[in-house]
Amino acid sequence: MNTETVSVTAKKRINTRYLVTSIVIFLLLLFYAIILFAPFYVILDYSITSNEELFVTQGFRWFPKKVSFEGYAMVFREDPWSDGIPTLVTGFFNTMWQTLLPLVVGLLVSGFSAFCFAKLRFPGKEKIFLVHIATMTMLVGVFGMSSYFFWQALGLSESVLPLILPGLFGGAGTVFFLRMYFESIGNEIIEAAKIDGAGIFRIYFSMVIPLAVPAFLTQFIFGFVGGYNSYAGPLLYLIGKPSEWPLQLVLSQILGIYTTGNFNTTCAAALMCMLPLIVIYIFLQKWFLEGIAVGGSKE
């Protein structure tokens, strides 16, 4: 057997091995995707099925015999706390302003802090950064009651301010992520801006932020999902103010009422609460993936 024949045989073996490996990986990912989306499909299926069919049908079925939107209508029509505006809608808008205000301001503050750590020189920079990052190791839940007593001493324990004010100062995790991203930006761009007379704030807002849009959008998605799903904080500070309840508290109350005998209503309410997150990810996934890829590496 000559050398050429051996080379062709080896290439065929490599191609066969690669093909088999690719098929196995594809099947594993497909199986994982099915497991991941199965609960979502069940919620969708139940939400468009009438209660009568759900009680009559025994066992699992793929599709409802007749599509029904009575579950969605029930969420708005049978709302015992509605004063003209469905509480699900009120909770959604409460969630938006309670989440977006500290999130946007906190992102700008965290970004500026990360920019200073990445591109500026000042005494003790590395030590200060280590202390800053060390706060990430602290268990947030441990400070739950102490935080409540702190806000109670200030007379703010029964307001929305404890949910908003801390977020205005940014977060250590966001600073850590953005600093890695900013370090991938060439120093010559910053130096050229300084030579042209641009100050720190102008460089940050006019140059750094536009260059780091994917990183900011990535952190925005993480922060928005966390704020959107926040439950313990609002339960602690807003329990006596239903008019300011965010979506998760409203959803919890709706699910508590319709748990027995109205599975389509509970699934419809849960699905409507998930839709904003799904829409945001669909529209921002390109920049989200880019921000994760670049933020996780350094030049």
N, C-alpha and C positions, 0 to 999 in steps of 0.2 A: 504493500500500500504506500503510495507516494505521499509527499508532504501536502500537496494540494488537496488530495482526497481526505486526509486527516483534518485539515483546516475546515473543509466544508462540513464534515461530520460534527466537529466541535461546535461550529456555528449553529447547526441544526439543533444540537442538544441545548445550547444556550437559549435559542429562540423558543424551543419547546418548554424549557424550564420557566422562562419569562412569561410565556402564555399561560401556563398552569398557575403560576403565582398570581398573575393579574386576575384570572378568573376567581381564584379563592378569595383574594382581597375584595373583589367586586361583590361576591356573594355575602361575605361577612358584613360589608358596608350596607348592602341591601337589607340584610336581616336586621342590622342595627337601626336602619331608617324605619323599617316596619314597626319595630318595637317602640321607637321614639314617637311615631305619629299615630300609633294605634289609639292611645287615650284621646287624642285630639279628634280622631275620626268618630269615636264613640260619642263624644260630646256633641259633635256636629250632627250625627245621626239622630241622637235622642232629641236634640233641639228642634228638628223638623218633623218629629213624629207626634201624633196626637196621643193624649193621655190614655184614651180608650184602647188604642192599639198597643201601647206599652204594657197595659195590664193584661190584655188578651194574649199577646205573644209570649211564648215561653222559650227561653234560651236565646242564643245569639242569632241575629239576622243582619244581612248586609245592608239592605235598604228598606225604608218604610214602604208599606203598600200604597199609601197616599201621603204626599207631602203636606204637612200642616204647619202653620206659623202661629198656632194658638199660644205656644209657649212664649214667643216674643210679645204677642199682644197682651198676655197676662202680666208681664213685667211692668208694662205701662198702665194697663187698665185697672189692675187689682193692686195698686200701690197704696197701702194704708197711710203712708206718711206724706203723700203728695199734697202740695198746696197750690196746684196749678201746673207746676213743673215737676216731672218725674224725678224721684230722688236719685235714680241712676244717672240722669243728666246732670243734676246738681253736684253729685259726687265726682263726676268726671271733670267738671270745670274747677271744682275745689282742688282736685288732684293736680290739674294742670298748673294753676298759679302757685300752689304750695310746693310743687316740685321744680318748676322751671325757674322761678326767681332765685332760690339759693343755688341751683345747678349752674345757671349761666354766669352769675357773679362769681361763684366758687371756682368755675373753670378759668375765668380770667385771672383771678387771684393766684390760683395754683400754677397757671401757665407763667405768670410773671415771676413767681418764686422759682420755678424750674429754670426759667431763662437766666435768672441771676446765678443760680448754682452751676449752670452749664457754661455760660459765656463771660461772666464777670469775675474779676479777681478782687478778693477782699480777705482780710485776716480771719483765720479760723473757719474758712468756708467748708472744708471737708468735715471738721468736727461738728459744726452746726448741722450739716446735712446728715451725719450719722445719728445725732440726737433726734433730728426730725424723723428719720426713717424708723428709729427705735420705737416711736409711738405706734407703729403698725403692729407691733407684737402685743400690744395691750388688748385685753378682751373688752370689747365695747359693752357687752351685757353686764359686766361687773359694775359699771358706773351708772347703770340705769336709775336706781333709786337715789343715789347721791346726786345725780343730775336733777332729778325731780325735786329734791330738797333745796338744791341751789336755786332753781327757778321759782320754787315756792317762797323762798326768802325774799326774792325780788318782786313777788306778787304777780308773777307771770305764768304760774303753773296751770292755769285754766284758760290759756290762750294759744294761738297758733304760732306765736313767736319762738318758743323752744324748738319748733320743728324747722324754722327758717333761719334764725340767726346763726347757729353753728355752721350751717352749710355755706354761709357767705364768706367764710375764711378759708375755703378750699379743703383739700384732704391730702394726707401724706402719700397715699397710694397714687393719686393723680400726679403729684409732684415727681415721684419716683419714675413713673412711666414717661412723662413729658420731658424730663431731663435727659433720658436716654435718647429720645427722638431729637431734641434740640442739639445734642452733641454730634448728630449726623449732619447738621447744617454747617457748611463751610465757614470758618472764622473770617475768611477774606471778605465775605459779604458784610459781616458786622463791622469789620475794620474800615471798609470802604464807606459805609454809612456814617461812621464816626468822623472820618476825614471830611465828609461833606457837611458836617456840623449837626447831624441828627443826634438828639438826646436818647436816653435809655428808653423812655416811654414811647417816643416816636418809632424807634427801631422795633420795639416789641409789637406795637399795634399796626404799624405800616408794613413791616417786613416779616417778622417771625410768625405772627398769626397766619397770614396768607400762605406761608410755606408749610405750616404745620396743620392745615385744615384736616387731613385724615386722622391725625393723632387726636385733635380736639373732638372730632365727631365720634371717634372710638370711645373716648372717655364720656362723651355726652350720652351715648347709648347705654353704657354701663351705669352711669349715674341716674339716667331717666328710668331704667328698669328697676333699679333699687328704690328710687323715690316712688315710682308708680305702684310698686308692690308693698310699700311700707304699711305695716299694720300695728306693731307694738307701740310706736311713738304716738300716732294719733289716738290709739285706744287709751293711752296713759294721760294725754293732755286735753283731748277733745271729747271725752266721754260725755260731758255735760252740755255739749254744744252741737246738736245734730245738724244745724244749718251749715256747719263748717266741716262736716265729715267728708273725708276723701272717699274715693271709690271702693277701697278695700273694706272699710267699715260698713258702707252701704251694702256692698255685695254680701258681706257676712250676715247682715240683718235679713236681707232678702232670702238667702239660703236657709236661714233659721226658720223662716215662716213656711217656705215651700218644700222643706225637706221630705215631708211625708205626702206621697200621692201626687206630686207635681214635678216629676223628674224632667219633663221637657222645659218647664219654666226655669228650674235651677240651671240646666245646661245652657239655655238661651241666654240667661244673665251672665253666666261665666264666659260664654263665647263672645258676647258683646264687649266684655271687659278686656278680653285678650286681643281684640281686633286692632286697637291703636298700636300696641307693641309690634304686632305682625306687620302692619303697614309701614311703621317707621323703619323696621329692619329691611323690608323689601326695597325701600327707596334709598337707604343709606348703606346697604351691604357692601357696595363697591368700595367706598371710602373706609368702611369699618374694617374690611379685610386688609386693605392697604395699610391702615394705621397699625393693625396688629403685626403685620409682617415687618414693617420698618421699625416700629417701636421695640420689637423684640430683638433687634440686631444693632450693632454699632460698627462704624467705620474704623 
